[in-house]
Each structure stands twice: as structure tokens, then as C-alpha cells.
Amino acid sequence: MIGMLEVIDGGIGNGIQDAGRFGFRHMGITVSGWLDPLLARCANALVGNGPDCACIEIRGAGPTLGVRHGRVRVAVAGDMTLTVHRANGQSFPLPAWESLVLDPQDALETGFLAGGTAYLAVGGGVATPLQLGSRSTYQRARIGGVNGHLLASGDVLPCGALGRNERREYQAPPWQHVQGAVRVMLGPQDGHFKPESLQLLLSSEYQVTPQMDRMGMRLDGPALAHIRPEAADIVSDGVTPGVIQVPGNGLPIILLADCQTVGGYPKIATVISADLPRLAQLKPGQTVRFCAVSAVEARAARAESEERWCAWVQQLTYGLHNASSVGDDVDAFWNAAG
């Protein structure tokens, strides 16, 4: 069955994202996708989706959505509270980390997210058209999402719809990212910096500035000196989310999901994949520290992250509105997760 949501208010900074758009970087098209894949997968699990379904990434003032067709299950993973407005005039808060089925003419109002990132998942996933194999919004190229733009009033979002009698709901404790220094692997152009700069990067505290978006974040703190002025520029080569570029002013820039495919600043280090999701939760004014790890340690950290997420999934609980099919639902989720 097909469900249909209408965007009553697009909010600020909200777009449709999935796992990303792979295989086109040689054409200059970025991967995009979720800034915090682990949190997005949590949101999908809360509505019974497979882990790669498209959902709404919330980065500021959340959207308000109205159900125009079908019955739609919704849930938010993140630090915010929602308000449900039933068609009969009843309104009540919906906590994050709990799902709820909305009926036709119901509305869901999400609040303001004070920095960081949250994800709003809908049953069956947001089913906007695929473009180059992904539904992810890449606003700079105007592809993905709804005509390549962030959510706006009047947009229509197709999704899945539930059967008439299904009222089972899902809930789980909030996901917790690991704490401590953000782990990096040095290079590939760490030779462009004075040895003391490498030590400075790993021993200093940097502050996240307001100059941040899905493309990257600028940090403020001790400047990192290049071995000579001309070493602040390189022949443009490939970059990827997580690389830490350092321009001539010596202040690091961490690239994120919508980063360009090539860049001309030397890269002193790269954030490991296990810690990339943590960057999505940093807010302006917060501080971050770095520590260096080996490739072996980076692979182990990634495996540990997956193990922690699988353990979180096991904490999902289900309301017994339709107890006979709960086991089937769990099996379906794990089959979709591979």
C-alpha cells in the first residue's frame, strides 16, 4: 500500500538522505548520504524498516508533516520531542525513540534541534524518485530528494502504508556514540607540515565554529604550520568525507558527506569511518580532540561500532497490539539488514 505525506512546513535545513550515491565520484558527483549513518539506521529500525531506507535528516528547525493518504508509522532518533495533532483535534507530545502510527489527516510537528543531527523515519522509507541510484539530496547539484531542494511547504513524500489493524509500536533507549578523542589516521600529506604541527594536532583542543554545513566544518584553535608557505597548496587530488584539510591560515577543515571530490589543500589526517558519525553531532562552540590510530585499529573500531549497533537493535521492544506477528517482524528486519 502507498502512503502519502505532505510537507506543511519544511522547517530549516531538512533534507531526504539515504546511505548515499556511490560510483560517480569520477564525474565530480559527491556521495552525500546521512551525516550520521548509525543514528539514521536507528530511526529506520524504530519503524520496522531495513537499515538503508531513505529518511529525513533534521539539522535545524524540524518539519511539520501531514498524512494525506494511508496510515503511516513515524519515529525520530535524536534529541528532540515531537507533537502529534490528530484529525479529531487532540494533540499530545511524542518522545523521540518511540514510534507511532498516524492516520489520514493527522499531522506531526517536530521541534527545534539545537545543533547536531536527528533523523525522522517513516514506515517503508521516503520513496521519492531514485537519481543515480540514491534518494539523497545534494542541494548544490540539485539532485535527489524533492527536485534537489531541501524540504519546503507543499512537497509531497510517498512512503509505505500500514494495514488497517496494525497498531504495534517500537521503542528503544537512545543510541550513545562512543566518547573521547576523535580517532584519525595521519596523512596522506602529513609530510607538508612541521613535525611539531603533528604533535600540536594530537595534543590540542579545537573548537567547532559556526562555519559548518553538510560539506564540512571549520575548526578554531592552535594554527598548524606547514613546512614552508608553498606547502599549503598541492595539485588537487581526491578527497573523501573525514579528511582534515589545512589551508594557509593553519586552521583545520574537516570534510563531511557533501564534500567535493578533489581539493588543493594538504590533508594532515583523516577521521576513521567509525568516528565519522560523531562529527554530525558536534555543535558550534563545542570542542574536539584528536588521537592517531593505525589501520589495524581503525578496522577494529569499525567492527566494534557494528557490534554495538547490533546490540542496540536487540534492545528494541514492541507493543503487543498484534502479538502474533512480532516474531515475523523481527525476522524481516534482520533479513533486510543482511
N, C-alpha and C positions, 0 to 999 in steps of 0.2 A: 504494500500500500504506500501511497505517496502522501507525505505531509508537506505543508507549506507554511513558512514563516514570513511575515512582513516586518521590515525594519521600520519601527515607528520613530525612533531617534537613533541615529548612528553613533552618538557619543563622540569621543575624541580618541583617535589613534587605534581604532579597532579594525582588524582585517582577518580574512579567512586564510588559514595556514594548514598545511599537512606536513608530511615527512620531508617534502622538498622536491625540487625539479633537477633530476640528475641526467648527466650525459650531454650537456650543452655548454659547458664552460669554455670549450674551444671556440664557440661562437660568441663569447662575451656575455653569456646569459648566466646569471648567478643562480646558486642552488635555492636560495630563500628557505622557506620552511620554518618550523617552530624555532623560536629562540630557546625555549626550554622543553626539549622533547620528552623528558621524563614526566614533567607536570602535565603536558598535553596527553600523554598516554594514560595518566591517572584519570583525567577528565573523561576520556573515552571509556575507560573501564567502569566508571561510575554510571554510565548509561547503557552498559552492555555492548558497546562497540568493540570491534577489533582495534588494535593499537594504532593503526595508520590512518584512521578516518579523519577527514578534514573537520576542524572546529574553529571557533572564533577566538583569536588571540586578543586579549584585552590589555592595553598599555596605558590607559588614562581613565577618562570617564566612560563607563561601560554603556553598551547599547540598551535600548528597550525594544523588545520583540513582541509581536502579536501573532497568535496562531490563527491562520486563515483557513486551513484545511487539515483534517486528520487530528489525531491525538499524538502529542509529541513529548517524549521524555527529555528532560534537561538536567544538567548539573554543572557546577563550577568547581574547578580545582584552583585554589588560590586564596588569598587573604582578603575576602570581601563578602558582603551579605547582599542577597537579592530580595526583591519584593515581588510577590505574586499577586496579580489582580485578576480575580475570577470574573467570568462573564456576569455572574449574579450580583456583582458589586462588592463581594468580600475581598479583602486584602490582608496579606499576612507575610511575615519575613520567611525566607528560605535560606537556611545556613549553607555555606559552602560545604563541599564534601558530602552532600546528600542529594539524591535525585528526586525528581517529582514529575508526574505526568500532567501536562497541560491539555485542556480540552479546547475545541474550537471557540474562538473569541476571547479566550484567556490571554493575558499579557504578562510578560516577565520584564521587570525593570532591574537593571544592575546598577550598582552604585559607583562611587569614585574609587579608583585604585591609586593609592598614594605611592606610586613608584612600583618598580618590579613588574611582574607579568602574571596574568591569570588566564585560564582557558575555560570557555563555555562550550560544552559538548552537547550535541543533540542526537537523539536516537537515530541510528542509520547513517550518521555523519552529514555534514553540509554537502549537498550534491550539486553544486554549481559545476559548469562545464570544465572538463579537463583541458588544459592548454600545455602542450609539450609534456604530457604525462603527469601533470600536477594541478591541483586547485589552488596552490599557494599564490597569494597576492604579492606581486613585485611591482610596487607602485611606480618606480622610476621608469620602467619599460611599459607600464600599463598592461600587464598580462596577469591572468589568474584572477581569483576572487570573483567579484561582480564587475565586469568590464574594466578590470585592472585598477579599481579605486578602492579606498577604504570604505567601510560601511557608511551608507548615507540613507536618510529618510526616503522611503518608497522602494528600496531594494527588496526583492523577493528571493527567499532562500528555500529551495526544495530540500527535503530531507526524508527520513523514514517516518512511517506512521505505525502506531500500535493497534492491536485488535481491541475490540470493544471491552472485553472483560479483563484485560491485563492491567493490574494495579500494583504489581510488585515493585518495590523501590530498593535502591542500593545506597550504602553509605560506607565510609571508611575513615580512619584517622588521617589527618593531614600528612602529606608527604614531607619528609625532612631531608634537605640536602646535607651533605657532609659539611663540617665546619673546618676552620683552619685556613692556612695559606693556599692560594690557588696554585696548582701544580703546573709547571711548564717544562718543556724541553728546550734547551738553548739552541739558537741558530734559526735559520741557516746562515745568516750573515752576522753572527756574533763577532767575527773577526774584524768587523768595521768599527768596533768600539774598544776604548781603552780597557785594560783588564780591571781597573778599579770600577768602571761603569757596570760590569757584570756583577761585581760584588754589591754595588750600590742597588741594583735592581732587586737582588735577592735579600737584602738586609733592610730595605726601606719600606715605609708605608706610603701608599699613594691614595689620593682622594679622587673619587668619581666626580667629574664636572657635569654641569647641565648640558654640555655639548655631547649628547648621546642620542642615537636612534637605532633603527634596525641595521644600519650599515656599520656602526662602530661606536666606541666610546673613547673620549679623550680623558686622560688622567693628569692630575696635577701633583707635583712632588719634586724630589731631587732630580735635576736635569742629568741625563746620561750623555757623556761626552764621546763623540766619535774620535777615531784615531787622528783624523785631520778633517778640516772643513769639507773638502770634496767627497769624503766618505759618507756624507749624509745623503748622497744620491747614488742610485745604482741604475743600470739599464733595467727597465721594467721587466719583471718576471712574475711568475704565478704567485698568487696569494690565496689563502683559504681562511674560513672563519677560525678565529683563535690566534692568528698571528699577531705579534706585537711589533708594530712599525714604530720607528723613531725618526721623525723629521729633524731638520736642522736645529730647532729650538731645544731638542733633547727630551721632550716630554712624550711619553708613550701613548700610542693609539692602539686599542685592541679592536680588531675587525670582528664583526658579527655576521649573522646569517645573510644579510643583503649586501655583503661586501662585494666590491669589484673583483674581477678575475685576475687582474695584474696590477702591480704597483711599483713605484720607483723609489720608495724609502727602504732602507735596510731593515731587516727583521732580526731583532735581537733574541727573540724566543717565541715559542708557540704554546698556547694553553692546550693541555691534553684534552681529548674528547670527553673523558669522564667529568671534567670540571667545567666544560663549556656551558651546560645548563645553569650553573650557578651565576654566571655573568648576567643572565636575564633577570635575576632578582636584585641586582645592585641598583641602588637609588643615588641620585646626586647628593653629595655630601658624605656618603659612606666611604669607608676606607678598605683597601685591599692590599694584601701582601702576597709575595710570590716565593715559591721554592722550586728548585730544579730536581727533576727525576730523570731516570733512564727510560729507554724504550721498553725494557722489560717491565719496569714499574708502571709505566703508562698502560701497557696491555693488562696488567694485573688489576689496575684501578678500574679499567673499563669492565672487566669481568665481574669485579666486586659490585660495581654500580648496577649491573644487570641482575645480580643475585639479590641485592637489596630491593630492587623494584619487584622482582618476582615474589619476594617475601611480603611486600606491601599488598600485592594483589590477593594473597592468601588471607588478608585481613578484611576483605570486602564481606559485608553481611547483607542479607536480603530479607526484606519484609515478606511475610508468608501470605501475601494476598492470593498467590497461585502456587501453593507449595509443591504441587506435583511436577512442575516444570523447572524448579530451581536447579536441580542437578543438570538437566539438559542445557540450561543457560550457561552454567559454568563450563561445561564441555565445549559449547560453541565458542565461548570466549578464548579458551586455550587453543582450540583448533585454528582460530583466526590469528592468534599470536604466534603460531608456528612452534 
